[in-house]
Amino acid sequence: MRRKTHLIGAFLFAVLGYFIWYSIRRAFLFPPGPSLISTLTSVLSMEVKLFFVMVFSSLFGGTLPDVLDPPFSKHHRFVAHSKILFYLLLITLFYSLYILLTDPSLLFWSIYFFILGYISHLVLDSRTAAGLP
């Protein structure tokens, strides 16, 4: 896959990951009936920072595998493109989602979106003829 495809895929995975977090949090963890003022102030104070964290972390994660295993070297799709790493990242993703449901700090958001970007790269590469090792 080309870099542009990985960037678009990383961004789409990040948006999907945000909506999954928001849906789970809205369905299970919000206290009953938060006031409109507190909801608006929390959304307005967090959204701009969160958007930039989402974009940069996911795009960095989406392009990092090709930086670690360059596409035109003999070691392309070696460690950074392995299925074992994919499964470890998937477990880490679920754990970071669990942490985000209880403590939505920007550090955990950046880890969450980075992992989503990295997983998007591996998923897109697995759809090619070469697949993942």
N, C-alpha and C positions, 0 to 999 in steps of 0.2 A: 504494500500500500504506500501511497505517497504521503508526505508530511501534511498536506492540506486535508486529506481524508482523516488522518489521525487527530488533527486539531478540531475539526468539526465533530468527530465522534466523541472526543474527550469533553467538549462543551455540552453536547447532547446528553451524555451520561451524567454530567454534573447537574444539569437541570433536572433530569429524571431522579437523581439521588436526592436533590433538595425537595422535590415534591413527595417522594416516598417518606422522607423524614417529617415533612410538614403534615402529611396525612396521618401518620402513626401518632405524632404528638397531639394533633387536633382530636383524634378519635379517643385516645386513652389517657393523656396526661394533663390536659388543660384543666384547671379548676373550674367548677361549674360557674358560668356567667362572669368572666372577667369584665371589668368596666371598660367602656369604649375609650376613655382617655388613656388608661394604662396600656391598652392594646395598641392604640395609635402611636404613643410615644415609644414603645418598645420596637415596633416595626420601623418607624422612621429613624430611630437612632442606630439600628443594626443593619438595615438593608443595604446601604451604600457600601459599607465596609465588607459586608458579607458577599456582595456581588463581586467586588474586586478580588477577594480571597478565592471565591469560587472560580472565577475566570483564570487567574494566574496559577493557582494550584493545580487545577485540572489540566490546563494546557502544558504545564511543566511535567506533570505525570504522564500525559499522553505522548510526549516526545522523548522522554528520558530513555526508554528501552533502545531506541535507535542511536542515542548518544553512547550508551554503554556497549551495545553490540552494533557497530556501524554497518549499514546495509551493504556496502561494497567490500567488506573484508571477508576473510575465510571463516571468521568466528561469528558471522551474523546468525542470529537466532540460536544463541548458545545459552548462557545462564539467564540473561535478562528477558529472554523470550520462552522460558521453560514452563511446562504445565505444573511442575511442583511449586514454582514461584506464584503461579496463578492461584492455586488452591490456598497457599499461605496468605496471599493478599485477600482472598475472599473471606477467610476466617477473620483476618484483621479488620476488614471492612465491616463485618457484622458486629464485631466488638466495638469498633469506633462509633457505629450507629447507636449501639446501646449506651455508650458514654455520652453521646450527643443528646440523647433523650433526657438525661439527667443533668448535664452540665454543658450548655451550648456556648462554649468559649471559642474565640477565634482560632486558637491553637488546634483544638480538636476539629474545627471546621476545615482548616487547611490540610490536616492529615486525611480527613474523610474525602475531600475533593481530590487530593493528590492520588489516593488509592483508586478512586473512581476513574481518574484519567489514565492511570497505569493499566487498570483492568480493561478499559475501553481499547487501549492499544493492543493488548493481548487477544481480546475477542475479535477485533478487526483482522489481525494477522492470522488468526486461526481460520478465518473464512477464505484465505488464499489457498492456492494449490500447494504451496510448501507447508502450510500448517504450522503447528508448534511442535518442538521436539519433546 
